[in-house]
Amino acid sequence: MKNNFVKLFSFFCVFMCCALIFCGCMEKNNMGMTDDNNNASSMTDNQDNDKEVKITLPAAMFESIDAAKEEAKQILNQEGVISAETAEDGSLNIVMTKDGHKKTLEQLKKSVQDAADEMQKDGGSDSIKKVTVNEDLSEAEITVSSKEDFKASSDNFQVFALGLKMLYYRRYNGDDSAKATIKLRDEKTNEIFDTKIYPQE
């Protein structure tokens, strides 16, 4: 029961963090814009489609269907978002402009790197020594002082948070079936003692 609560709480914290990053990025796109953007209404339907990006965030990334609906409401009127609708299965379908999508991906990728930097700096965790993330954010490796130190710490929360941020980026990058993998390495034995895959089954 306690383990389920920790997972749920961790998911909520990370989801809210990602939501704030997304909304913040979209709000930044509002700055410096002029009335010239009103001319966009003269574009043809085909031209609009060429500049749109469609994203599907699966139901597994939300605490509930109500949470998905609330997220849709929050981002619907943000700059760069054309539409945000919740499907019957609880997934969230988002249509964005290409420019808005590009800026959002940049912001999300930065949030992953910032999280990795925070985890491995002095005082950032109890057992984590090194964090490396590959270019497309599909896989990360975390070296800890020892398997025993990691299990005795609360660092699993940070690992979980990093995994969800990586997954959030990859799904926004257009891969609806994307997963994020994190391998845990024992510094003393140099062995991989655990592999975590997100979304978790």
HUBEL-V800538 format. One record per residue. N is the residue number from 1. RES is the residue in one letter. PHI is phi in whole degrees, 0 to 359 (999 if undefined). NEAR is the number of other ideal C-beta (glycine too) atoms within 8 Angstrom. D_LAST is the distance of its C-alpha to the last C-alpha in whole Angstrom. Layout:
n={N:N}
res={RES:RES}
phi={PHI:PHI}
near={NEAR:NEAR}
d_last={D_LAST:D_LAST}
This chain:
n={1:2:3:4:5:6:7:8:9:10:11:12:13:14:15:16:17:18:19:20:21:22:23:24:25:26:27:28:29:30:31:32:33:34:35:36:37:38:39:40:41:42:43:44:45:46:47:48:49:50:51:52:53:54:55:56:57:58:59:60:61:62:63:64:65:66:67:68:69:70:71:72:73:74:75:76:77:78:79:80:81:82:83:84:85:86:87:88:89:90:91:92:93:94:95:96:97:98:99:100:101:102:103:104:105:106:107:108:109:110:111:112:113:114:115:116:117:118:119:120:121:122:123:124:125:126:127:128:129:130:131:132:133:134:135:136:137:138:139:140:141:142:143:144:145:146:147:148:149:150:151:152:153:154:155:156:157:158:159:160:161:162:163:164:165:166:167:168:169:170:171:172:173:174:175:176:177:178:179:180:181:182:183:184:185:186:187:188:189:190:191:192:193:194:195:196:197:198:199:200:201}
res={M:K:N:N:F:V:K:L:F:S:F:F:C:V:F:M:C:C:A:L:I:F:C:G:C:M:E:K:N:N:M:G:M:T:D:D:N:N:N:A:S:S:M:T:D:N:Q:D:N:D:K:E:V:K:I:T:L:P:A:A:M:F:E:S:I:D:A:A:K:E:E:A:K:Q:I:L:N:Q:E:G:V:I:S:A:E:T:A:E:D:G:S:L:N:I:V:M:T:K:D:G:H:K:K:T:L:E:Q:L:K:K:S:V:Q:D:A:A:D:E:M:Q:K:D:G:G:S:D:S:I:K:K:V:T:V:N:E:D:L:S:E:A:E:I:T:V:S:S:K:E:D:F:K:A:S:S:D:N:F:Q:V:F:A:L:G:L:K:M:L:Y:Y:R:R:Y:N:G:D:D:S:A:K:A:T:I:K:L:R:D:E:K:T:N:E:I:F:D:T:K:I:Y:P:Q:E}
phi={999:296:298:295:295:298:297:296:295:298:300:298:298:292:299:296:298:295:296:293:299:298:296:297:297:292:294:298:292:287:290:79:278:243:292:299:293:296:292:298:294:273:288:283:299:295:294:299:298:294:253:254:235:256:231:238:261:292:302:297:273:237:297:199:295:295:294:295:295:294:297:300:297:293:261:303:261:284:299:97:262:270:205:212:227:267:275:298:276:93:282:241:259:237:242:232:287:296:295:296:295:298:293:294:299:299:291:293:295:297:294:293:296:299:295:297:296:295:296:262:280:301:85:282:201:271:230:284:252:209:228:236:235:284:297:268:62:273:213:224:235:241:264:244:302:192:302:294:298:297:293:274:258:257:291:300:298:293:296:300:297:296:300:290:295:298:296:301:299:295:291:292:278:105:263:293:250:298:232:236:242:235:257:252:246:277:296:288:260:64:257:282:255:199:230:251:240:244:288:287:290}
near={4:5:6:7:8:9:10:9:8:12:11:9:9:13:13:8:11:13:11:8:11:13:11:9:13:15:10:8:13:7:6:3:7:5:4:5:7:6:6:6:5:4:7:5:5:6:8:9:7:6:9:11:9:7:12:10:12:9:9:5:12:13:7:7:9:6:10:15:9:8:12:13:8:9:14:9:4:12:9:12:14:6:8:12:7:10:8:3:5:10:11:14:12:13:11:13:10:9:9:13:13:8:12:14:11:9:12:16:10:8:12:14:9:8:12:13:9:8:14:11:7:3:3:8:9:8:12:15:8:7:13:7:10:8:3:6:12:10:9:16:10:14:10:15:8:11:11:6:11:14:6:7:10:5:13:8:9:11:12:13:13:16:13:16:15:16:14:13:13:14:14:12:9:6:7:7:4:10:10:15:11:16:12:15:12:13:10:6:8:6:6:8:8:7:8:12:9:12:9:6:2}
d_last={17:18:15:13:16:16:12:14:17:16:14:17:19:18:18:21:22:21:23:26:26:25:28:30:30:31:34:35:36:38:41:44:43:47:48:48:44:46:47:43:44:46:44:43:40:40:40:38:35:36:35:32:28:25:22:19:16:13:13:9:12:14:14:16:18:21:20:19:23:24:23:24:28:28:28:29:33:32:34:32:30:32:29:26:25:22:21:21:17:17:16:19:22:24:27:29:32:32:34:31:28:30:31:27:25:28:27:24:24:27:24:22:25:27:24:24:28:27:25:27:31:33:32:28:26:27:26:25:28:27:24:24:22:23:25:22:20:17:17:19:20:21:24:24:28:26:23:25:26:22:21:24:23:21:21:17:17:19:16:13:16:17:14:13:17:16:14:16:19:18:17:20:22:21:18:16:13:14:11:13:13:15:17:19:22:25:28:30:29:27:24:21:19:16:13:10:8:8:6:4:0}
